[in-house]
């Protein structure tokens, strides 16, 4: 895997976290969407254990409950407790043993706005979504397309699958609210449910610029996943009950789908600025 960070710029605008252009030289690359919070020392995690051990670390005051730890193997874990300067408890068991490796920690905000723009002119395409994204899932970006994601819940990563090498993605990340300066025109609104579970199309918008607001309504434990056709329970953006996601899709024909477990229900509102 090779990531080349070009033109690293920090803006002085309020809420802007980072702006950069990333070259994806390997398909299926995960891009962290927030800057590193703390990465001093090394860590060890053991397969099947929830305890993370640090060497040369000062976790107290630098790492908080709810932060994400990303290991050298690009595995991410949520912090469940900060025991002391050299020990963390993770919310899930480690999936692999990594000994004395470098790491990064990320502090995740409740509201994150991510703007992605495909910046390459070759024929390959870029697909953006949750874990498991591929050239048949996620939201497709062609050269010049721009996609804005606003997630009102804690999020960790954006996954990108490039159709060919050296795909460039421009990333702008903001924290905080987004001011709307114009009243949008409603295209469609409603609810969708799935009695037996599976993929459900919300609406075929087929307009150049739309905003889609999707909220999970069900009270059971299953989750809804948002994206394009080909979704399953391992891809798309996960929505648990009460969570919502706003998709701003510019200059792209967007057929929006959700993958629902049996009995799951989502509401949606599609508007055109």
C-alpha positions in Angstrom: 0.0 0.0 0.0 1.3 3.4 -0.9 -0.2 6.8 0.1 1.4 10.0 -1.2 0.4 13.2 0.6 0.8 16.2 -1.6 0.3 19.9 -0.8 -0.5 19.5 2.9 -2.3 22.7 3.8 -4.0 23.8 7.0 -6.7 26.5 6.6 -7.4 29.3 9.1 -11.2 29.0 8.5 -13.3 28.0 11.5 -14.0 24.3 11.8 -11.6 23.3 9.0 -9.4 20.4 10.3 -7.3 19.5 7.3 -7.1 19.9 3.6 -4.9 17.8 1.4 -4.6 15.8 -1.8 -4.0 12.1 -1.6 -2.8 9.8 -4.3 -4.2 6.3 -4.0 -1.6 4.0 -5.6 -3.3 0.7 -4.4 -7.0 -0.1 -4.7 -8.9 -0.6 -1.5 -7.0 2.1 0.5 -8.4 3.4 3.9 -8.0 7.1 4.5 -8.2 8.4 8.1 -10.5 11.4 8.1 -9.2 13.1 11.2 -5.6 14.2 12.1 -3.4 12.3 14.5 -4.0 13.3 18.1 -1.2 11.4 19.9 1.4 8.8 18.8 4.3 8.9 21.3 6.0 5.6 22.1 5.0 2.1 20.9 2.2 -0.3 21.7 1.5 -4.0 22.0 -1.9 -5.6 21.4 -2.5 -9.4 21.8 -4.9 -11.4 19.7 -8.1 -12.0 21.7 -7.2 -9.4 24.5 -8.8 -6.0 25.1 -5.7 -4.7 26.9 -3.3 -2.5 25.1 0.1 -2.0 26.6 2.3 1.1 25.8 6.0 1.6 26.1 7.2 5.2 26.4 3.6 6.4 26.3 1.7 8.9 28.4 -1.9 8.0 27.7 -3.4 9.9 30.7 -4.3 13.4 29.4 -3.5 12.6 25.8 -5.9 9.8 25.0 -9.6 9.7 26.0 -12.5 7.3 26.1 -14.0 7.1 22.6 -10.8 7.9 20.8 -9.6 5.5 18.1 -6.2 3.8 18.2 -4.8 2.8 14.8 -2.0 0.3 14.8 0.9 -0.1 12.4 -1.1 -2.9 10.8 -3.9 -0.3 10.0 -6.3 -2.0 12.5 -8.4 0.4 14.5 -9.8 0.0 18.0 -12.0 2.3 20.1 -10.7 3.2 23.6 -13.1 1.9 26.3 -10.9 3.1 29.3 -7.6 4.8 30.1 -6.1 2.7 32.9 -2.8 4.6 33.3 0.0 6.1 31.1 0.9 2.7 29.7 -2.4 0.8 29.6 -5.6 1.2 27.7 -8.7 -1.0 27.6 -10.2 -1.5 24.1 -13.9 -1.8 23.4 -13.3 -5.0 21.3 -10.7 -7.8 21.5 -7.6 -7.4 19.3 -7.9 -9.2 16.0 -4.2 -9.8 15.7 -1.0 -9.6 17.8 1.3 -6.6 17.1 4.3 -6.2 19.4 6.2 -2.9 19.9 4.6 -1.2 16.9 4.0 2.5 16.1 0.4 3.7 16.4 -1.8 6.8 15.9 -4.7 8.0 18.0 -7.6 10.0 16.7 -10.1 12.1 18.6 -13.5 11.9 16.8 -16.0 14.8 16.8 -19.7 14.3 17.0 -20.2 16.2 13.7 -17.7 15.8 10.9 -18.1 17.1 7.3 -15.9 15.5 4.7 -15.6 16.9 1.1 -14.0 14.5 -1.4 -13.3 15.5 -5.0 -12.0 13.2 -7.7 -9.0 15.0 -9.2 -7.7 12.6 -11.8 -8.5 12.7 -15.5 -7.8 9.0 -16.3 -10.6 6.5 -16.9 -10.4 4.9 -13.5 -13.1 5.6 -10.9 -13.0 6.2 -7.2 -15.6 4.5 -4.9 -16.2 5.9 -1.4 -18.0 4.1 1.4 -17.6 2.1 4.6 -15.6 -1.0 5.2 -15.7 -3.5 2.4 -16.1 -1.0 -0.4 -15.2 -2.1 -3.9 -15.9 -1.2 -7.5 -19.5 -2.5 -7.0 -20.3 -0.7 -3.7 -19.9 2.8 -2.3 -20.5 6.1 -4.1 -18.8 6.5 -7.4 -16.7 9.5 -8.1 -15.5 10.4 -11.6 -12.9 13.1 -12.4 -14.3 16.4 -11.4 -17.1 15.0 -9.2 -17.4 16.2 -5.7 -19.0 14.4 -2.7 -19.8 16.0 0.6 -20.5 13.7 3.6 -21.9 15.2 6.8 -22.2 12.6 9.6 -23.8 13.7 12.9 -22.3 10.8 14.9 -18.8 9.5 15.7 -17.1 8.3 12.6 -13.6 6.9 12.0 -12.5 6.3 8.4 -13.3 6.7 4.8 -12.5 3.8 2.5 -11.5 4.3 -1.1 -11.3 1.8 -3.9 -9.5 3.1 -7.0 -10.3 1.7 -10.4 -6.7 2.1 -11.4 -3.4 3.2 -9.9 -2.6 6.8 -9.0 -6.1 8.0 -8.4 -6.1 11.4 -6.7 -8.6 12.5 -4.1 -8.8 16.0 -2.7 -10.0 15.9 1.0 -11.3 18.7 3.0 -12.5 17.9 6.6 -14.5 20.3 8.8 -15.8 20.0 12.3 -19.0 21.7 13.6 -22.2 22.8 12.0 -22.8 23.8 8.4 -24.7 27.0 7.6 -27.3 26.7 4.9 -27.8 29.9 2.9 -30.6 28.9 0.6 -33.9 27.0 0.8 -33.7 23.6 -1.1 -36.5 22.2 -3.3 -37.9 18.9 -2.1 -37.7 16.2 -4.7 -38.9 13.2 -2.6 -39.6 12.2 0.9 -40.8 9.1 2.6 -39.9 5.9 4.5 -38.6 2.5 3.5 -38.7 -0.8 5.4 -37.8 -4.4 4.5 -39.9 -7.2 5.9 -37.4 -9.9 5.0 -34.2 -7.9 4.9 -32.1 -6.9 1.9 -31.3 -4.0 -0.4 -33.9 -1.3 -0.9 -33.7 1.6 -3.4 -34.8 4.9 -1.8 -35.3 6.7 -5.0 -33.6 7.1 -8.5 -32.9 10.8 -8.3 -31.2 11.2 -11.7 -30.4 14.9 -11.2 -27.0 16.6 -11.1 -27.0 18.0 -7.6 -29.0 16.5 -4.7 -28.9 16.3 -0.9 -30.1 13.1 0.7 -30.9 13.0 4.4 -31.4 9.5 5.7 -32.3 8.6 9.3 -32.6 5.1 10.9 -35.9 4.8 12.7 -36.1 1.2 14.0 -35.6 0.4 17.6 -34.2 -3.1 17.2 -30.4 -3.8 17.3 -29.8 -4.3 13.6 -28.3 -1.5 11.5 -29.0 0.1 8.1 -26.3 0.6 5.5 -26.3 3.5 3.0 -24.7 3.5 -0.5 -25.3 2.4 -4.0 -26.4 -1.0 -5.4 -24.5 -4.0 -4.2 -24.8 -3.2 -0.6 -24.7 -5.8 2.2 -24.1 -5.8 6.0 -20.4 -5.2 5.5 -20.4 -2.1 3.2 -21.9 1.3 3.0 -22.3 3.8 5.9 -23.8 2.2 9.0 -26.8 3.8 10.6 -28.0 2.6 14.0 -31.4 3.8 15.4 -31.6 7.5 15.8 -28.5 8.2 13.7 -28.7 10.2 10.4 -26.4 10.9 7.5 -26.5 13.7 4.9 -25.2 13.0 1.5 -24.5 16.0 -0.9 -23.9 14.6 -4.3 -22.8 17.0 -7.0 -22.7 16.5 -10.8 -23.5 12.8 -10.5 -26.5 10.7 -11.2 -27.2 9.2 -7.8 -29.4 6.1 -7.2 -29.4 5.9 -3.4 -29.9 2.5 -1.7 -30.1 1.2 1.8 -29.4 -2.3 3.0 -31.9 -3.2 5.8 -32.2 -6.1 8.2 -35.7 -7.5 8.6 -38.0 -5.0 10.2 -35.5 -2.1 9.9 -36.9 1.3 8.8 -35.4 4.5 7.5 -36.8 7.9 6.6 -35.4 9.9 3.7 -35.6 13.4 2.4 -34.1 14.3 -1.0 -33.8 17.9 -2.0 -32.3 19.9 -4.8 -30.5 23.2 -3.9 
